[in-house]
Amino acid sequence: MKLRTAILAVLCLAAGWYYALYISSTGGVGLRPGVTNDSFLLWNASRAILHHTNPYSTEVAEQNQVAAYGATANSLGIVSDQRFAYPIQATFPLLPLGLLDFRTADKIVFWLLLALVALSTGWLRGVWDETTLLYTLLAFASYPVIVGLQMRQPTLLFFGLIVGSFALLRSGRLILAAVLAALSAGKPQIALPVLLPMLVWALARWHERKRFAIAFAASLLALVSISSFVSPGWMPEWFASLRGYSHSQFVNPSIAFLFLGNKLGLAVSAVLLFGLAATLWLHRERDLLLQMAISVAIFSLIIPYQTYNAAILLIPAVWVADNVHRIKDYGAVNQLTLAVVRVAFIEFWLANAVGALLLHTTPLGKSIAWRLSEYMVLPLIGSLAAMMIVQCLTLYRAQHRGPAPAKVQAN
């Protein structure tokens, strides 16, 4: 790693954390032990399960409300029921923490999420070198990851599990990979973009890889069965919580819906899903990481937009960074798209520094700084999605007109 590159990465890291910490200090969410955050719902649900209480009950929801607001939602006159909106199996990776007080559990969750993010770049690349260290520094400098750590967002937990599953899959440990994949399904919108290409990969050579698909199905069935044992009748209650959560103030529309409206956004989302399914199947023997990158980029356009969920863009970002020379060789369109991605990344990290400066200026500057925290990731999502769509077209053209790109197979 060049010294200049290392210095720039550290500056990005410092600017990102300063900006995020300043934002969170005025917004009430920060790296302060004992302060309620997004992991509190999982922790409280775990306690409820361990005490044989329904985690979807009004009683548990009111406990969440008191922790978040200091009083119940009804007494404050607000519409925010703070119900547990995850499937029961989402509590299993952290279930033992329900035996601890929240202050202690909160510290453990923070260090666990930190470790998972640090390991994810190496798991994706399959190499532990200076480049992996650089990618890790830049990952920790990205606002979605920082916010995820501040909020103890379960997104980082389930993202780490599915990336760990991919690493095990690539090393040939299909059964262990399947178990981790099933655990990652505790947050379906994070796991599905990676699970889908992994299952297509298994179908491509069924006789060699069927152990993964069968073990995944068995593990998922076992988790659902255990969930029904510890909390009978949980599934209808989970669906009811999901319906309530989907209409809450905390849920944003998808990028497709945000920019195109409901009807056109729905139509475009359907087309993107169909195109993704066709691409994954037609090129099922290609590089599995590329398939995952394509899937994540497309799903980022059609799942509800949350800043912290953009942490999953680490997958297409790593693929693009490791394949710059190959992308350049594919022609002018690929080179143009690569330039757009580079500009988007520059904007992404500069936004941290600009936001940090604006926070110390006028009220208008502070307002812009707040907006940057919400929308800085949108150009990155759009550019990576465009890059992956171009890769799909490149694969199609290569298959029909000339030699295909080199394969990088998972074992």
N, C-alpha and C positions, 0 to 999 in steps of 0.2 A: 504494500500500500504506500503510495507516495505521501510525503509529509503534507503537501498542500491539500490533498484529498482528505487526509485525516483531520487536519485543522478545520476544513470546511464542514466536515461531518460533525465535529464537536461543537462548532458554532451553531449549526442547525439544531443540535440536541439542546444546547443551552437556551436558544431563542424559543424553541418549541415549549420547553418546560416552564420558562419564565412567563410566557404568554398564557399558557394553560392555567398555571397556578394563580396568576392575577385574575383571570376570568373567573375561576372557581372560587376565589376568595370573596368576590362580590356576588357570586351566584349561590353560595351556600353549600357547594359540593367540593370537597378537597381531600387531600391526603392527611386526614386527621383521624387517628384511631378513635373508635367509638361512635363516630358520626354516622347516622344511618345512610346507606347507599344502596345500589342495586343488588348487592349480594345479601342484603338483609332479608329480602323476601325468600330467597333460597334457604338461608339459615333458619328463619322462623318456621318455614314449612318443614324443614328437617326436624326441628324441635317438636312440631306438632305430630309428625309421624312417629317419632320416638316415644311420645307421650300418648299415642293412640288417639290422636285428635284429627279431625278432618282439616287438612290444610286449605281447603277451599271454603271453609265455613265463614260466617259473618264475624265470629269471635276472632279468628286469626286475622281477617281483613282489618278489623278495628285495632288490633295490636300493631299492624303495619302502619295504620293511619296515625296512631299516637306516636310511634317512633319517627314518622316523617314530619308530622305537623304539630305535635305536642297535644293534640286532641283528636277526637273522631271527626270524620268528614261532616257528619250530620250536625254536630255542635258548631262547626265552623261555617256551615252553609255552603260547602263546596261540593262539586261533583267529581269525586276521585275516590273510588272505593278501595284502591290498593290491593285488589285481590290477587292471589297467586295465579299467574297466567302461564305456567309451565306444566308439562306432563309430570306425573309423580316421579318417573325415572330420572328427571333432571336433578333431583336431590341426591341421587345415589352416589355420584363421585365425591360429594362433600358431606354426606350423611353423618359421619362421625363428629363433624364440627358442631352439630346440634347439641352435643353433650357439653360444649364449652360455652362460656359467656361470649357475647357478641364482640366485645373489645378484643379478646384473644383470637377468636375465629376470624375477625376482620384482618388482623395482621397476617395470619397464615394464608388467607385468600390472596392478599396483596402479593406476597412473595411467591406464591404458587403461580399466579398469573404472570408475574415478572419472569419467572423461569420458563414458562411455556412460550412466551413471546421470544425470549432469548434463544430457545432451542428451535423454534419454528423455521428460521432461515436455514439453519444447517440441515434440518430434516427435509426441507424442500429441495435443497441443492444436493444432498448426499455427500457433501464435502465440507470439511472444517478447516478453513484457511483464512488468509487475510481478507479475501473478498467477502467471505461469510461474515467476518467481524464488521466490515464496512456496512454490509446490508443490515446487520443487527443494529448498529448505531443509528442508521437512517430510519429503521423501523421504530426505534424508541424516540426518534425525533418527529415522527408523524403524529399529527393532532388526534386522529381517531384512536390510535394506540394509547396515547397519553390520557385522553378522556376515559377510555376503557379502564385504564389502571386507576384513575382517580375515582371513578364510579364503582370500581370492582365489578365491572360489567360481565355477566356470565358469557357474553359473546366470546371473550378471550379464552375462557375455559373450554368451551365446546369447539372453538377454532383450533386450539392447541391439541385437543383430543383427535380431531379428524386429520390434522396434519401429521400427528404421531402415527395414526393408522396408516397413512400413505407411506411413511418411512418404513414401517414394518412390512407393508405390502411389497415395497420395492426390494426389501432384503429377503423376501421369500417366506416370512413368518405369517402365513395367511390366516391362521386361526386367531392369533393374538390381534392381528390387524382388524379382523371382523368384530372381535369383542370391543375394541376401542371405537370402531365405527358405530356400533350399536349404542354405546354410551354417548357418543357425540350427538345422537339424534334427540337428545334432551332439548335442543334448540333447533328445530327442523329447518328453519330458513337459513341457518348457518351451515348445517351439515349437508343438506340436500345438494347444493351446487358442487360439492366434492364427491358425495356418495354416488351421484348419478353416473359420472364417467368411470368411477371405480367399478360399479356393477356392470356397465357396458364392457369394460375391460375384461371382467371375469367371464362374461358371456362369449366374448370373442374366441376364447380357447377353453371351452367349457370343461373338457376332460382334464386339462392341466390345472385349471383355476377354480373349479367348482367348489372346492373346500371353502374358499372365501365367501361365496354367495350363500352356501348352505349354513356355514357358521354364523354369518351375519343374521340370516333369517331366524336361526335358532336362538341366538343371543337376544335379538329384539323381542322374540316371543317370550323368552324367559324374563326379560325386564318388564314386559307388560303384565305377565302373570304375577310376578312379585309385587308389582304396583297394585294389582287387584287384591292381592292378599293383605297388604299393609293398609290399603285404603279402598275398601269395597265400593264399587259404583263410582269410581273417580272419573271415568271418561266423560259421561254427560256433564259433570260439574266442570271439568276442564274446558269443554266446548262452550259452556255458558260463560265461564271466565274470559275465554278468548273473544266471545262476542262483545262482552262488556268492554274489554280492553281495546278492541278494534275501533270502538266509537269514542275512546277517551282522547284527552288533549295531548297525550304522550305519543300518539301514533301519527306519523306523517304519511302522505301518499307516496307511491313509488315514483321514480323519476319519470317513467313513461306517462303516468297519470298527471304528474305535476306540470309537465310541459305540453302534453297533448290533450288533456281533458279525459273524462271518464270513458266515453265511448271509443274515441280514437285510441286512447291509451290502452284500453282492453284489447282492441283489435291488434295493435302493434305488439302487445305482450304475447298474445296467442301466436302470432307469426314468428316472433323471436323464439318462443318455446318449441314450436314445430321445427324451425330451422336448426335449433340447437340439438334436438333429438336426432334429426336426420344426419347432421354433421358428426355427432358422436358415433352413430352406428356406421356410417359410410367409412369413417377413418378410425375405426376401433383398434386397429393395429399400430396406430401412430404413438408418438411420445405421450405417455399418460399425463405428465405434468402439463403439456400443452393442452390436452383435453380438459384438464381441470381449470386451467387459466381461461380457456374459452367459456366454460360453463360458469365460472365465478363472475366474469365480466358481464355476461348476458343476464344472469340472475340479479346482478347489482342494479340493473335497469328496471326490474319488474317486481322486486320485493319492496316492502315499505322502507322508505329512506330514513336511516338514522346514522348520524355521524360516526358513532362507535362501530357500527356494523361494517363500515368501510375498511376496517382492519383486515378483512378477508381479501382485500385487493393486494395484499402481500404476495399472493400466489401468482397472478398475472404479472405483477411488477418484477418478481424474481425471474420469471421465465423470459420477459423482455430483456432485462438487464443481462442475462446470461446468453442471449441469442442475438445480440446487436449485429454482429458481423453476418450472421445468416440472414437476418431480416434485410440488411442492406443489399445482399446479393439477389434478392427476389425482385428488384426493379424499382422504378420511380415511385409507384403508388405506396409501396412498403416504406421507402425512404421518407416520403412526405408524412406518412402516418407516424413514423418513428420520431420525426422532428416535432410533430404536434405533441406526442407523449412527453418528449423531453421538455418542451415549453410548459406543459401542464405540471410536471414535477418541479420545475424551477418556481413556478407560481405557487405551488403547494407549500414549499419550504420558505419562500420569501414572505408568504402571507403571515407566517409566524412572527418574523422579524418586524414587518410593517405593522401588524396588529399590536405587538408589544410597544412600539413607538407611539401609535395612535392612542393607546390607553392613557397616555400622559399629556394629551393635548386638550382640545375643546370638547364640549358635549357631542358635537357632530362627529369628531374623530373617534370618541369612545363608542358611539353608535355604530360607526363603520367597523370598528374592531370587533364588536359583538357579532355583526353580520358576517364578517370573515370567518369566525369560528363555526358558523352554521353552514356556510356555502363554499368554503375554500376547496372542499373535496369534490365538488360537482365537475369541474373541468377534468380532474383526474379520472373520475369514473367514465366520463364521456370519451376521453381519449383512449383509455385502455379498452373500452368496449369497441371503439372504432378499429383499434389495432387487431383485436381478436376476430372481428368480422372480416377484416382484410386477410387475416391468416386463413380463415375458412375458405375464402374465394381463391387464395393462393394454392391451398391444398387441392381444391377442385380442379383448377387450371393445370397444376402439375400432374395430376392423375390422368388427365385426358390429353395433355399436349406434350408432356416430356417427363423426364425423371423426377421422382418425388423427393422431397427433402429427406435427409438422413433420419433413420429411426433411432430413438432412444427408448428401448423397451424396459418396462418393469419386469422383474423376474416372474 
